[in-house]
Amino acid sequence: QVQFVESGGGLVQPGGSLRLSCATSGSNFSAYAWGWYRQVPGKERDIVAAITRGGRFHYQDSVKGRFAISRDNAKNTIDVQMSSLTPEDTDVYYCHTWPVGFDSWGQGTQVTVSS
């Protein structure tokens, strides 16, 4: 069973930065594209940033220029560096394959941007 463990969230002031990390296990990590998703209340999880097997990037328009996703195939981890954060970035963030390929999800990590 694929497992995802997200970490790095917290409370940050507007304009601040956070780095989220995701440790995965149980998959052929290097064979997948991976992404970070956010949980929009009342909706399905939306992709925020993704990175393909070949290292190409995909970003939601609202985070372009502010978020940078990376992957480490040796450690089976996916990180996202978040900068210039705004209150609109407040949410629970999850990592998963892109597109979603497994039923299980991690617990997510809460990001709260507030003064």
Contact map, one row per residue, 1 for C-alpha under 8 A:
1110000000000000000000000110000000000000000000000000000000000000000000000000000000000000000000000000000000000000000
1111000000000000000000011110000000000000000000000000000000000000000000000000000000000000000000000000010100000000000
1111100000000000000000011100000000000000000000000000000000000000000000000000000000000000000000000000000111000000000
0111110000000000000001111000000000000000000000000000000000000000000000000000000000000000000000110000000011100000000
0011111000000000000001110000000000000000000000000000000000000000000000000000000000000000000000000000000001110000000
0001111100000000000111100000000000000000000000000000000000000000000000000000000000000000000011100000000001111000000
0000111110000000000111000000000000000000000000000000000000000000000000000000000000000000000000000000000000011000000
0000011111000000011110000000000000000000000000000000000000000000000000000000000000000000000000000000000000001000000
0000001111100000011100000000000000000000000000000000000000000000000000000000000000000000000000000000000000001111000
0000000111110000010000000000000000000000000000000000000000000000000000000000000000000000000000000000000000001111000
0000000011111000000000000000000000000000000000000000000000000000000000000000000000000000000000000000000000000011110
0000000001111101110000000000000000000000000000000000000000000000000000000000000000000000000000000000000000000011111
0000000000111111000000000000000000000000000000000000000000000000000000000000000000001100000000000000000000000000111
0000000000011111000000000000000000000000000000000000000000000000000000000000000000011110000000000000000000000000111
0000000000001111100000000000000000000000000000000000000000000000000000000000000000111100000000000000000000000000000
0000000000011111110000000000000000000000000000000000000000000000000000000000000000111000000000000000000000000000000
0000000000010011111000000000000000000000000000000000000000000000000000000000000011111000000000000000000000000000000
0000000111010001111100000000000000000000000000000000000000000000000000000000000011100000000000000000000000000000000
0000000110000000111110000000000000000000000000000000000000000000000000000000001111000000000000000000000000000000000
0000011110000000011111000000000000000000000000000000000000000000000000000000001111000000000000000000000000001000000
0000011100000000001111100000000000000000000000000000000000000000000000000000111100000000000000000000000000000000000
0001111000000000000111110000000000000000000000000000000000000000000000000000111000000000000000100000000000000000000
0001110000000000000011111000000000000000000000000000000000000000000000000011110000000000000000000000000000000000000
0111100000000000000001111110100000000000000000000000000000000000000000000001100000000000000000000000000000000000000
0111000000000000000000111110100000000000000000000000000000000000000000000001000000000000000000000000000000000000000
1110000000000000000000011111000000000000000000000000000000000000000000000000000000000000000000000000000000000000000
1100000000000000000000011111100000000000000000000000000000000000000000000000000000000000000000000000000000000000000
0000000000000000000000000111111100000000000000000000000000000000000000000000000000000000000000000000000000000000000
0000000000000000000000011011111100000000000000000000000000000000000000001001000000000000000000000000000000000000000
0000000000000000000000000001111110000000000000000000100000000000000000001001000000000000000000000000000000000000000
0000000000000000000000000001111110000000000000000000100000000000000000000000000000000000000000000000000000000000000
0000000000000000000000000001111111000000000000000001100000000000000000000000000000000000000000001100000000000000000
0000000000000000000000000000011111100000000000000111100000000000000000000000000000000000000000001110000000000000000
0000000000000000000000000000000111110000000000000111000000000000000000000000010000000000000000111110000000000000000
0000000000000000000000000000000011111000000000111110000000000000000000000000010000000000000000111100000000000000000
0000000000000000000000000000000001111100000000111100000000000000000000000000000100000000000011110000000000000000000
0000000000000000000000000000000000111110000011111000000000000000000000000000000000000000000011110000000000000000000
0000000000000000000000000000000000011111000011110000000000000000000000000000000000000000001111000000000000000000000
0000000000000000000000000000000000001111101111000000000000000000000000000000000000000000001111000000000000000000000
0000000000000000000000000000000000000111111111000000000000000000000000000000000000000000001000000000000000000000000
0000000000000000000000000000000000000011111000000000000000000000000000000000000000000000000000000000000000000000000
0000000000000000000000000000000000000001111100000000000000000000000000000000000000000000000000000000000000000000000
0000000000000000000000000000000000000011111110000000000000000000000000000000000000000000000000000000000000000000000
0000000000000000000000000000000000000011011111000000000000000000000000000000000000000000000000000000000000000000000
0000000000000000000000000000000000001111001111100000000000000000000000000000000000000000000000000000000000000000000
0000000000000000000000000000000000001111000111110000000000000000000000000000000000000000000000000000000000000000000
0000000000000000000000000000000000111100000011111100000000110000000000000000000000000000000000000000000000000000000
0000000000000000000000000000000000111100000001111100000000110010000000000000000000000000000000000000000000000000000
0000000000000000000000000000000000111000000000111110000011110000001110000000000100000000000000000000000000000000000
0000000000000000000000000000000011110000000000111111000011100000000010000000000000000000000000000100000000000000000
0000000000000000000000000000000011100000000000001111111111000000000011100000000000000000000000000000000000000000000
0000000000000000000000000000000111000000000000000111111110000000000000000000000000000000000000000000000000000000000
0000000000000000000000000000011110000000000000000011111100000000000000000000000000000000000000000000000000000000000
0000000000000000000000000000000000000000000000000011111100000000000000000000000000000000000000000000000000000000000
0000000000000000000000000000000000000000000000000011111110000000000000000000000000000000000000000000000000000000000
0000000000000000000000000000000000000000000000000011111111000000000000000000000000000000000000000000000000000000000
0000000000000000000000000000000000000000000000001111001111100000000010000000000000000000000000000000000000000000000
0000000000000000000000000000000000000000000000001110000111110000000000000000000000000000000000000000000000000000000
0000000000000000000000000000000000000000000000111100000011111011001000000000000000000000000000000000000000000000000
0000000000000000000000000000000000000000000000111000000001111111000000000000000000000000000000000000000000000000000
0000000000000000000000000000000000000000000000000000000000111111000000000000000000000000000000000000000000000000000
0000000000000000000000000000000000000000000000000000000000011111000000000000000000000000000000000000000000000000000
0000000000000000000000000000000000000000000000010000000000111111111000000000000000000000000000000000000000000000000
0000000000000000000000000000000000000000000000000000000000111111111000000000000000000000000000000000000000000000000
0000000000000000000000000000000000000000000000000000000000000011111100000000000000000000000000000000000000000000000
0000000000000000000000000000000000000000000000000000000000000011111100000000000001111000000000000000000000000000000
0000000000000000000000000000000000000000000000001000000000100011111110000000000111100000000000000000000000000000000
0000000000000000000000000000000000000000000000001000000000000000111111000000000111000000000000000000000000000000000
0000000000000000000000000000000000000000000000001110000010000000001111100000011110000000000000000000000000000000000
0000000000000000000000000000000000000000000000000010000000000000000111110000011100000000000000000000000000000000000
0000000000000000000000000000000000000000000000000010000000000000000011111001111000000000000000000000000000000000000
0000000000000000000000000000000000000000000000000000000000000000000001111111110000000000000000000000000000000000000
0000000000000000000000000000110000000000000000000000000000000000000000111111100000000000000000000000000000000000000
0000000000000000000000000000000000000000000000000000000000000000000000011111000000000000000000000000000000000000000
0000000000000000000000100000000000000000000000000000000000000000000000011111100000000000000000000000000000000000000
0000000000000000000000111000110000000000000000000000000000000000000000111111110000000000000000000000000000000000000
0000000000000000000011110000000000000000000000000000000000000000000000111011111000000000000000000000000000000000000
0000000000000000000011100000000001100000000000000000000000000000000011110001111100000000000000100000000000000000000
0000000000000000001111000000000000000000000000000000000000000000000011100000111110000000000000000000000000000000000
0000000000000000001110000000000000010000000000001000000000000000001111000000011111000000000000000000000000000000000
0000000000000000111100000000000000000000000000000000000000000000001110000000001111100000000000000000000000000000000
0000000000000000111100000000000000000000000000000000000000000000011100000000000111111000000000000000000000000000000
0000000000000011110000000000000000000000000000000000000000000000011000000000000011111000000000000000000000000000000
0000000000000111100000000000000000000000000000000000000000000000010000000000000001111100000000000000000000000000000
0000000000001111100000000000000000000000000000000000000000000000010000000000000001111110100000000000000000000000100
0000000000001110000000000000000000000000000000000000000000000000000000000000000000011111110000000000000000000000110
0000000000000100000000000000000000000000000000000000000000000000000000000000000000001111110000000000000000000001110
0000000000000000000000000000000000000000000000000000000000000000000000000000000000000111110000000000000000000000100
0000000000000000000000000000000000000000000000000000000000000000000000000000000000001111111000000000000000000011100
0000000000000000000000000000000000000000000000000000000000000000000000000000000000000111111100000000000000000111100
0000000000000000000000000000000000000111000000000000000000000000000000000000000000000000111110000000000000000111000
0000000000000000000000000000000000000110000000000000000000000000000000000000000000000000011111000000000000011110000
0000010000000000000000000000000000011110000000000000000000000000000000000000000000000000001111100000000000011110000
0000010000000000000000000000000000011110000000000000000000000000000000000000000000000000000111110000000011111000000
0001010000000000000001000000000001111000000000000000000000000000000000000000010000000000000011111000000011010000000
0001000000000000000000000000000001111000000000000000000000000000000000000000000000000000000001111111100010000000000
0000000000000000000000000000000111100000000000000000000000000000000000000000000000000000000000111111110000000000000
0000000000000000000000000000000111100000000000000100000000000000000000000000000000000000000000011111100000000000000
0000000000000000000000000000000011000000000000000000000000000000000000000000000000000000000000011111100000000000000
0000000000000000000000000000000000000000000000000000000000000000000000000000000000000000000000011111110000000000000
0000000000000000000000000000000000000000000000000000000000000000000000000000000000000000000000011111111000000000000
0100000000000000000000000000000000000000000000000000000000000000000000000000000000000000000000001001111110000000000
0000000000000000000000000000000000000000000000000000000000000000000000000000000000000000000000000000111110000000000
0110000000000000000000000000000000000000000000000000000000000000000000000000000000000000000000000000011111000000000
0011000000000000000000000000000000000000000000000000000000000000000000000000000000000000000001110000011111100000000
0011110000000000000000000000000000000000000000000000000000000000000000000000000000000000000001100000000111110000000
0001110000000000000000000000000000000000000000000000000000000000000000000000000000000000000001000000000011111000000
0000111000000000000000000000000000000000000000000000000000000000000000000000000000000000000111100000000001111100000
0000011111000000000100000000000000000000000000000000000000000000000000000000000000000000000111000000000000111110000
0000000011000000000000000000000000000000000000000000000000000000000000000000000000000000011110000000000000011111000
0000000011110000000000000000000000000000000000000000000000000000000000000000000000000000111110000000000000001111100
0000000011110000000000000000000000000000000000000000000000000000000000000000000000000010111000000000000000000111110
0000000000111100000000000000000000000000000000000000000000000000000000000000000000001111110000000000000000000011111
0000000000111100000000000000000000000000000000000000000000000000000000000000000000000110000000000000000000000001111
0000000000011100000000000000000000000000000000000000000000000000000000000000000000000000000000000000000000000000111
